[in-house]
């Protein structure tokens, strides 16, 4: 019988460490927050140049105010999932 089919214990075949997946939470939250903030800035600049609005409605401010927090929440959820599916950092 051949022993070539025996599982190897090399680090490349080991599972991803949970600490790295947990570390992706704050990174995803920060990137999501910055993405939401960037959307707010872009939408604000476009709305200001197109509509020349000095006083936007209350609903518009509330919606724009939610985007950075919503982006941070989505980023904190999506980043670890994408990291674990991508295989992490393979060497």
C-alpha positions in Angstrom: 0.0 0.0 0.0 1.1 3.5 -0.7 1.3 6.1 2.0 1.2 9.0 -0.4 -2.5 9.7 0.4 -1.8 10.3 4.1 -3.0 13.8 5.2 -0.1 16.2 5.8 0.2 18.4 8.8 1.8 21.3 7.0 0.7 24.9 8.0 -0.6 25.5 4.5 -3.3 22.8 5.0 -4.3 23.9 8.5 -7.6 25.8 9.0 -7.7 29.5 9.3 -7.1 30.9 12.7 -10.3 32.3 14.4 -8.3 35.3 15.7 -7.7 36.5 12.1 -11.3 36.2 11.3 -12.3 38.1 14.5 -9.6 40.8 13.7 -11.5 41.4 10.4 -14.5 42.8 12.4 -12.9 46.2 13.3 -11.2 46.4 9.9 -14.5 45.9 8.1 -16.2 48.4 10.3 -13.6 51.0 9.7 -13.7 50.4 5.9 -17.5 50.4 5.9 -17.7 53.6 7.8 -15.2 55.3 5.5 -17.2 54.0 2.5 -20.4 55.4 3.9 -18.8 58.7 4.6 -17.4 58.9 1.1 -20.9 58.2 -0.3 -22.3 61.0 2.0 -19.7 63.4 0.7 -20.2 62.6 -2.9 -24.0 62.8 -2.7 -23.7 66.1 -0.8 -21.5 67.6 -3.4 -23.7 66.4 -6.3 -26.9 67.6 -4.6 -25.4 71.0 -3.7 -24.1 71.6 -7.3 -27.3 70.3 -9.0 -30.0 71.7 -6.8 -28.2 74.6 -5.1 -30.0 73.6 -1.9 -29.1 75.6 1.1 -31.5 73.8 3.4 -32.2 70.2 2.5 -35.1 68.4 4.1 -34.9 66.8 7.5 -35.5 63.3 6.0 -32.5 63.8 3.7 -30.2 64.7 6.6 -31.4 61.7 8.5 -30.8 59.3 5.6 -27.3 60.7 4.9 -26.5 60.5 8.7 -27.4 56.8 8.7 -25.0 55.8 5.8 -21.7 55.8 7.7 -23.1 53.8 10.6 -24.9 51.4 8.2 -21.7 51.0 6.2 -19.8 50.2 9.4 -22.3 47.6 10.4 -22.4 46.0 6.9 -18.6 46.1 6.7 -18.2 44.4 10.1 -20.5 41.6 9.0 -19.3 41.2 5.4 -15.5 41.5 5.9 -15.0 38.3 8.1 -17.3 36.3 5.7 -15.4 37.4 2.7 -12.1 36.7 4.4 -13.1 33.2 5.5 -14.4 32.4 2.0 -11.4 33.7 0.2 -9.1 31.4 2.1 -7.4 34.0 4.2 -3.7 34.8 3.7 -2.1 31.8 1.9 1.6 31.6 1.7 
